[in-house]
Amino acid sequence: MVYDKDKILQIVKKNEQSEIDCLRKLVGIPTCYNKNHDMKPIVAQLTEEFEKRGYKVKTFPTSGASVVVAEMNLGMRKTLLFYNHYDVQPEEPLEEWKSPPYSLSLRDERLYGRGANDNKGPLVANLFGVQSAFEAGYEPKCKIRFIIEGEEEAGSIHLEEFCNAHPDLLRADGCVWEEANAVPNQRSEVSAGVKGDAYFQLHAKGFHIDAHSGHAPIVINPAWRLVWALSTLKDEKEQILIDGYYDDVVPPRREELELFEKYPPDLLEQYKQLYRTDKFLLGRDGVEFWKELILGPTCTICGLSGGWEGPGSKTVIGREAMAKVDFRIVPNQKVERVQKLLREHLDKHGFSDIESRLLTGYKPSRTPVDHPFVKMLATLAKDFSGRDAVLIPSSYGSGPAYLFGDYTPWAMCSTFDPESNIHAPNESMRLSDLRYMTAFIASITTELGYT
């Protein structure tokens, strides 16, 4: 190793209050794209933070939120890229927050606030991690570039505009995707892929007004139409019943199944701890658990609404009903084909009256787990944690990594935290995670130029 871990940690601790203050400024700016928050203040704040550290910053407008690119060209041959996003999930339900969502709070060694973990906290750690490498005397042997978008939580709707117009900015020798973290005595997970996602809104309509529920024998009930349609999509064994849905799915490779066989039991125990259960869906365990979680396509009802949803009773047949359904897709499935197959399926089963609208769509993306950049992250994670990192071929989640994957190897490195509440009220990050995340980024920044 080129770096001295203890030396870097001393620098990080020295700057910790400044780092928390920086995060406090970012969390204090509401940035939910789907709620039409004004993004100009966060773009201005990010520009200020990067420029005062010597970066050249340029803002790229899109048809939606702007993309911020901050670059420090040190004249080196290699480039280290960071992808982050400054937008956040909606803060509701507000009544469940123990402190204001857009005000960073420190309680019991945890930092609370919307975006504290996803993704403003890691963004600040990346920024201060690079700074820490310089202050520790390890001038990076690579160019540093940040690409920060403002629509990730809404499906990165307009990021493709930026990527198609500026492919040169996507080229790098390695990309830290959102975060990289490793803490003592806790196993790190290095994820080198994401599933794709096709997210739909299904809409059923009845007559032009709500109807008395006593009129059930003579009026269309959109809620029933929708429930019946949804029941045709998947069976009790989790098999998706849409004709042709599995035709493009690449079967698990032998190397992947062998990798799953080597996963330590405590990795699965984390999920039992998270959901407070001793048994998972269909009794999945061992290799089968990982195969489905990491490599399997899915069909999920994410939301349902229709008719009366208020307190007490109201004998009514609502004039419309809505469901939100997402399909996590894997190589070589495509969003457009899933959209076509869903429409054909609904029509075939007598539900041509139900509207299906694609809200967001991501392609799957993977970096080979034996790529030198992925292996470097795993090696550094072991140095910080004292435990072998687990290589994950693909995260169960999704993101716009496919836009970057043709230009740069990318990966994220994370540790398990059952109290993070990402996307939920009381989102938080352990203060110790911010500290080690920052130091870990300093080590990546230092080491990349020597690999």
MOVENPE-V707270 format. One record per residue. RES is the residue in one small letter. OMEGA is omega in whole degrees, -180 to 180 (NA if undefined). Layout:
RES|OMEGA / RES|OMEGA
This chain:
m|179 / v|-171 / y|172 / d|-174 / k|-179 / d|179 / k|179 / i|-180 / l|176 / q|178 / i|-179 / v|-180 / k|179 / k|-176 / n|-170 / e|-179 / q|177 / s|179 / e|178 / i|179 / d|178 / c|178 / l|179 / r|179 / k|-177 / l|179 / v|-178 / g|180 / i|179 / p|-175 / t|175 / c|-176 / y|-178 / n|176 / k|176 / n|174 / h|178 / d|-177 / m|-177 / k|180 / p|-179 / i|178 / v|178 / a|-179 / q|177 / l|178 / t|179 / e|-178 / e|-179 / f|-177 / e|-179 / k|176 / r|172 / g|179 / y|167 / k|-173 / v|175 / k|178 / t|-179 / f|178 / p|171 / t|176 / s|176 / g|-180 / a|-178 / s|174 / v|179 / v|177 / v|178 / a|-174 / e|173 / m|-177 / n|-178 / l|178 / g|-178 / m|-177 / r|-176 / k|180 / t|173 / l|-177 / l|173 / f|171 / y|175 / n|173 / h|-178 / y|178 / d|-176 / v|174 / q|173 / p|-175 / e|-178 / e|0 / p|-175 / l|-175 / e|-179 / e|178 / w|177 / k|175 / s|-177 / p|-175 / p|-179 / y|174 / s|-177 / l|180 / s|176 / l|179 / r|175 / d|177 / e|175 / r|177 / l|-176 / y|175 / g|179 / r|-178 / g|-179 / a|180 / n|-174 / d|11 / n|-176 / k|177 / g|176 / p|177 / l|178 / v|178 / a|178 / n|-180 / l|-178 / f|176 / g|176 / v|178 / q|-179 / s|178 / a|178 / f|-176 / e|178 / a|178 / g|180 / y|-179 / e|-176 / p|177 / k|179 / c|172 / k|179 / i|179 / r|174 / f|170 / i|-172 / i|-178 / e|-176 / g|-177 / e|-174 / e|-178 / e|177 / a|179 / g|179 / s|-169 / i|-174 / h|-180 / l|-180 / e|176 / e|-180 / f|-176 / c|179 / n|-178 / a|-173 / h|-179 / p|179 / d|-179 / l|-180 / l|-176 / r|-179 / a|177 / d|177 / g|-180 / c|171 / v|-175 / w|177 / e|-175 / e|170 / a|-174 / n|174 / a|-177 / v|-177 / p|172 / n|177 / q|-176 / r|175 / s|175 / e|178 / v|-179 / s|-176 / a|180 / g|173 / v|170 / k|170 / g|-179 / d|172 / a|-171 / y|-174 / f|167 / q|176 / l|-172 / h|177 / a|-179 / k|174 / g|176 / f|-170 / h|179 / i|171 / d|-178 / a|173 / h|-177 / s|174 / g|178 / h|-178 / a|-179 / p|-172 / i|-179 / v|177 / i|175 / n|-177 / p|-179 / a|177 / w|178 / r|-177 / l|179 / v|179 / w|180 / a|-179 / l|-177 / s|179 / t|-173 / l|-172 / k|178 / d|-175 / e|179 / k|176 / e|176 / q|179 / i|-169 / l|179 / i|-179 / d|176 / g|-174 / y|-176 / y|-173 / d|-175 / d|-175 / v|176 / v|-179 / p|177 / p|177 / r|180 / r|-180 / e|180 / e|180 / l|177 / e|177 / l|-180 / f|-180 / e|-177 / k|-178 / y|-180 / p|-178 / p|-177 / d|178 / l|178 / l|179 / e|178 / q|180 / y|176 / k|177 / q|-178 / l|-175 / y|177 / r|-178 / t|174 / d|-175 / k|180 / f|-179 / l|179 / l|179 / g|-176 / r|-176 / d|174 / g|-177 / v|-179 / e|178 / f|-176 / w|180 / k|-179 / e|-177 / l|-172 / i|-172 / l|-173 / g|172 / p|-176 / t|170 / c|-171 / t|170 / i|-178 / c|-179 / g|178 / l|175 / s|177 / g|178 / g|-176 / w|179 / e|-180 / g|-179 / p|177 / g|-176 / s|173 / k|-175 / t|-171 / v|168 / i|-178 / g|-177 / r|178 / e|177 / a|-175 / m|173 / a|174 / k|-173 / v|176 / d|177 / f|172 / r|-175 / i|-174 / v|176 / p|5 / n|179 / q|-179 / k|-178 / v|-176 / e|180 / r|177 / v|178 / q|-180 / k|-178 / l|179 / l|180 / r|179 / e|180 / h|-180 / l|180 / d|-178 / k|-177 / h|173 / g|-178 / f|178 / s|179 / d|-179 / i|180 / e|173 / s|-177 / r|177 / l|180 / l|178 / t|179 / g|176 / y|169 / k|172 / p|179 / s|179 / r|166 / t|179 / p|-177 / v|176 / d|178 / h|-178 / p|-180 / f|178 / v|180 / k|177 / m|178 / l|-180 / a|179 / t|180 / l|179 / a|177 / k|180 / d|-179 / f|-172 / s|-174 / g|-180 / r|178 / d|175 / a|176 / v|179 / l|-178 / i|-178 / p|-180 / s|173 / s|174 / y|-179 / g|-177 / s|179 / g|-175 / p|-177 / a|-180 / y|179 / l|-178 / f|-168 / g|179 / d|-174 / y|-174 / t|170 / p|-177 / w|177 / a|171 / m|-179 / c|-174 / s|174 / t|-175 / f|177 / d|-175 / p|-177 / e|-176 / s|178 / n|177 / i|-178 / h|-177 / a|173 / p|179 / n|172 / e|-176 / s|174 / m|174 / r|178 / l|178 / s|177 / d|177 / l|-179 / r|-177 / y|176 / m|179 / t|179 / a|-180 / f|177 / i|177 / a|-180 / s|178 / i|179 / t|-179 / t|-171 / e|-172 / l|-178 / g|-177 / y|-178 / t|NA
